[in-house]
Amino acid sequence: MTPEPQLASEIPSASERVVGVGPHPRPWPEGDHFDPELLAAGDRRNVEDHFRYWRREAIIAELDTHRHELHVAIENLEHDANIGSVVRTANAFAVGAFHIVGRRRWNRRGAMVTDRYQHEIHHPDAAHLIAWAREQGRPLVVIDLVPGAMPLERTALPRNALLVVGQEGPGVSAEILDAADLVVGITQFGSTRSINVAAAAAIAMHSWILQHAEIPDLPLR
């Protein structure tokens, strides 16, 4: 059954939305997954309400029980600021792991600390990523608007896909493009040549979700 849409008057304003919770009243809930420091001081982290007062390790363990088979890789050749946003989206969709290709250090600001709850795999270069994907039996699915790319909207994505996005501007490197099992592009209808790489990654991940994930028939909040 489809939930009834909320009226605008029923949606809290920005000033009414308080992030997190304060100290937990006594008696405290019992369980090893609770963090005594958070129970005492409050929990203002960027986590779902279900995870309030939980230890970080406990949140990771719980996510590990239902992460998706999808992985996403980001090339970090020019210290792209979009990487953090891609990782944040990967966390939102419970992606199995995210891969950083190239520089090990990346701009984590946009991730809003969501990377702390994800599994990160580093590859020093494209060849290492390609070899890893072949060894794991994961199809390399490149997201890039290049000649020959299939329209994402009409393409079946492999369940165990390793989605790869490149840098803002140059896109995915030639080495990974040549090794790709599938290249897809996002159909565009305006005048711009391309969309932001973080936005493209989000669209691609959500396309995989629509094809493979179980979508609850419940209100989101």
C-alpha positions in Angstrom: 0.0 0.0 0.0 1.4 3.4 -1.0 1.7 5.8 2.0 -0.3 9.0 1.9 1.9 12.0 1.0 2.5 14.5 3.8 1.0 17.9 3.6 3.4 20.9 3.6 1.9 22.0 6.9 2.9 18.6 8.5 6.5 18.8 7.5 8.7 20.3 10.2 10.6 23.5 9.2 14.4 23.6 9.1 14.5 25.4 12.4 12.4 22.6 14.0 14.7 19.8 12.8 17.1 19.1 15.6 20.0 16.8 14.6 20.7 14.1 17.1 19.6 13.6 20.7 20.8 14.7 24.1 21.9 12.6 27.1 19.8 9.5 27.6 17.6 9.6 30.7 18.2 7.0 33.4 17.9 4.1 33.5 20.1 3.5 30.5 19.3 0.8 28.0 21.3 -2.4 28.3 23.4 -3.9 25.5 27.0 -4.1 24.4 26.2 -2.1 21.3 25.5 1.1 23.4 28.3 3.6 24.0 28.3 4.9 27.7 29.9 8.2 26.6 27.2 8.8 24.1 24.5 7.8 26.6 25.9 10.3 29.0 26.7 13.2 26.7 24.2 12.8 23.8 24.6 11.7 20.2 24.8 14.4 17.5 26.3 12.2 14.8 25.1 12.0 11.3 23.4 8.6 11.8 19.9 7.2 11.5 17.8 7.4 14.7 17.9 3.7 14.9 21.7 3.9 15.6 21.5 6.6 18.3 23.9 5.9 21.2 25.4 2.9 19.4 29.2 2.3 19.3 30.7 2.9 15.8 31.9 -0.8 15.7 28.4 -1.9 16.5 26.9 0.2 13.7 29.5 -1.3 11.2 28.7 -4.8 12.3 24.9 -4.2 11.9 25.4 -2.7 8.4 27.6 -5.7 7.5 24.5 -7.9 7.9 22.7 -6.2 5.0 25.2 -4.4 2.8 24.5 -4.7 -0.9 26.7 -6.6 -3.4 27.4 -3.4 -5.3 30.9 -1.8 -5.0 31.9 1.6 -6.2 35.3 2.9 -7.2 36.5 6.4 -7.6 39.7 7.5 -9.4 41.8 9.9 -7.2 44.3 11.2 -9.7 43.8 14.9 -9.1 42.6 15.0 -5.5 39.0 15.5 -6.6 36.7 17.1 -4.0 33.8 15.1 -5.3 35.1 11.8 -3.7 33.6 12.6 -0.3 30.1 13.1 -1.8 30.4 9.8 -3.7 31.3 8.0 -0.4 28.4 9.6 1.4 26.0 8.3 -1.2 27.6 4.9 -1.1 26.9 4.8 2.6 23.3 5.9 2.1 22.8 2.9 -0.2 24.7 0.5 2.0 27.2 -0.2 -0.8 29.4 -3.2 0.1 32.7 -1.2 -0.2 34.1 1.8 -1.9 37.5 1.8 -3.7 40.0 4.6 -4.0 42.2 4.3 -7.1 45.4 6.4 -7.1 46.3 8.7 -4.2 45.5 7.1 -0.9 44.7 10.5 0.7 41.4 12.0 -0.4 39.2 14.9 0.6 37.0 13.4 3.3 35.1 16.6 4.1 32.2 15.9 1.8 31.7 12.4 3.2 30.4 13.9 6.4 32.2 11.1 8.4 30.1 8.4 6.7 33.3 6.8 5.6 33.8 5.7 9.2 31.0 3.2 8.7 32.1 1.9 5.3 34.7 -0.5 4.1 37.5 1.2 2.1 39.8 -0.5 -0.3 42.7 1.3 -1.8 44.4 0.5 -5.2 47.6 2.3 -6.1 46.7 2.4 -9.8 44.2 1.3 -12.4 46.0 -2.0 -13.1 45.6 -3.0 -9.5 41.9 -2.3 -9.5 41.4 -4.2 -12.7 43.3 -7.2 -11.4 41.3 -7.1 -8.2 38.0 -7.0 -10.1 39.1 -10.0 -12.3 40.2 -12.0 -9.3 36.9 -11.3 -7.5 34.8 -12.0 -10.5 33.3 -8.5 -10.4 32.3 -6.9 -13.7 33.8 -3.4 -14.2 30.9 -1.0 -15.0 32.2 2.4 -16.1 30.0 5.5 -15.7 31.1 7.9 -18.4 29.5 9.8 -21.3 31.8 8.5 -24.0 31.2 7.3 -27.6 29.6 3.8 -27.4 28.3 4.1 -23.9 24.9 2.4 -23.3 22.1 4.5 -21.8 22.0 3.7 -18.1 18.2 4.1 -18.1 17.8 1.0 -20.4 20.8 -1.1 -19.2 20.7 -4.0 -16.8 23.4 -3.6 -14.2 25.2 -6.8 -12.9 24.2 -7.5 -9.3 27.9 -7.8 -8.2 29.0 -4.8 -10.3 32.0 -2.6 -9.5 30.8 0.8 -10.6 33.7 3.1 -11.6 33.6 6.9 -11.8 36.5 9.2 -12.8 37.6 12.7 -12.1 35.6 15.9 -12.7 36.5 16.9 -16.3 38.7 14.1 -17.7 36.4 11.3 -16.7 37.5 7.7 -16.3 41.1 6.9 -17.3 41.8 5.2 -20.6 43.2 2.1 -18.9 40.0 1.4 -17.0 37.8 2.3 -20.0 39.7 -0.3 -22.1 39.2 -3.0 -19.4 35.5 -2.2 -18.8 33.0 -5.0 -19.2 30.2 -2.4 -19.6 30.2 1.4 -20.2 27.1 3.3 -19.4 26.2 7.0 -19.7 23.4 9.0 -18.2 21.0 10.4 -20.9 20.9 14.2 -20.9 18.4 16.5 -22.5 19.9 20.0 -21.8 22.8 22.0 -23.2 25.5 21.0 -20.7 28.1 18.6 -21.9 28.1 16.6 -18.7 26.8 16.5 -15.1 28.8 16.6 -11.9 30.7 13.4 -11.2 29.2 13.0 -7.7 25.7 13.5 -9.1 26.4 10.9 -11.9 27.7 8.4 -9.3 24.5 8.9 -7.2 22.3 8.4 -10.2 24.2 5.2 -11.1 24.1 3.8 -7.6 20.3 4.5 -7.3 19.8 2.8 -10.7 21.4 -0.3 -9.3 19.2 0.0 -6.2 16.0 0.2 -8.3 17.1 -3.0 -10.2 18.4 -5.1 -7.3 17.4 -3.9 -3.8 14.3 -4.6 -1.8 12.4 -1.3 -1.5 10.3 -1.1 1.7 6.6 -0.1 1.3 6.8 2.2 4.3 7.1 5.9 4.9 10.8 6.9 4.9 10.5 8.8 8.3 
